[in-house]
Amino acid sequence: MYKLYLLLLLLLSLLFLSGCSIFPEQVTLKKDHRKPIVNNKTYALRVAATAYTSRANETDKTPYLAAWNNRLRPGVKSIAVSRDLLKMGLTNGTKVRISGLSGKYVVLDKMHKRWKKKIDIYMGRNRRKAIRWGKRYVTIFWKKKTITEPNPKTLKRKTKPKDRQKLSPTHPTHWSLPHLFHFVADLLPA
């Protein structure tokens, strides 16, 4: 009887260590590993901050249309960023927190190439508020999303139909729990 338990324990441990699928739920979990991995990192940077409005003398013919074709509306908390900040991850739609101001601002516009390390805070049509703001140095905080593809070497290769024909149902990688018990029962003396 001791040998039987030892044999059963040995078979179960070999099955476990070989990575064979006993439960069908394990097959569905493997598909999730093929999705890109998104890492959120918080960045901080000290920049010059000025303000702008949707007045015709400050913009072009379309004062409510931003550089990425986003519509600007008074009351929306948005900013324009200098082009060097685009390379740092402050792209269209990035949410930014500005020191000294409440709430989160969304990057909806970009500035001319001549500006470096600078943001423009959108003040709607309120010119007086924009003038009062003036030019200040603030720290901005944002999360940069980096998408990395999973390593293809770590992913299991999908078996082709001709490969499936080579593997028999009694092959250890195709064993389920009932197959295992039938195999152990066949080993036992009658």
Rosetta blueprint (number, residue, H / E / L):
1 M L
2 Y H
3 K H
4 L H
5 Y H
6 L H
7 L H
8 L H
9 L H
10 L H
11 L H
12 L H
13 S H
14 L H
15 L H
16 F H
17 L H
18 S L
19 G L
20 C L
21 S L
22 I L
23 F L
24 P L
25 E H
26 Q H
27 V H
28 T H
29 L H
30 K H
31 K H
32 D H
33 H H
34 R H
35 K L
36 P L
37 I E
38 V E
39 N E
40 N E
41 K E
42 T E
43 Y E
44 A E
45 L E
46 R E
47 V E
48 A E
49 A E
50 T E
51 A E
52 Y E
53 T L
54 S L
55 R L
56 A L
57 N L
58 E L
59 T L
60 D L
61 K L
62 T L
63 P L
64 Y L
65 L E
66 A L
67 A L
68 W L
69 N L
70 N L
71 R E
72 L L
73 R L
74 P L
75 G L
76 V L
77 K L
78 S E
79 I E
80 A E
81 V E
82 S L
83 R H
84 D H
85 L H
86 L H
87 K L
88 M L
89 G L
90 L L
91 T L
92 N L
93 G L
94 T L
95 K E
96 V E
97 R E
98 I E
99 S L
100 G L
101 L L
102 S L
103 G L
104 K E
105 Y E
106 V E
107 V E
108 L E
109 D E
110 K E
111 M L
112 H L
113 K L
114 R L
115 W L
116 K L
117 K L
118 K E
119 I E
120 D E
121 I E
122 Y E
123 M L
124 G L
125 R L
126 N L
127 R H
128 R H
129 K H
130 A H
131 I H
132 R H
133 W H
134 G L
135 K L
136 R E
137 Y E
138 V E
139 T E
140 I E
141 F E
142 W E
143 K E
144 K E
145 K E
146 T E
147 I E
148 T E
149 E L
150 P L
151 N L
152 P L
153 K L
154 T L
155 L L
156 K L
157 R L
158 K L
159 T L
160 K L
161 P H
162 K H
163 D H
164 R H
165 Q H
166 K H
167 L L
168 S L
169 P L
170 T L
171 H L
172 P H
173 T H
174 H H
175 W L
176 S L
177 L H
178 P H
179 H H
180 L H
181 F H
182 H H
183 F H
184 V H
185 A H
186 D H
187 L H
188 L L
189 P L
190 A L
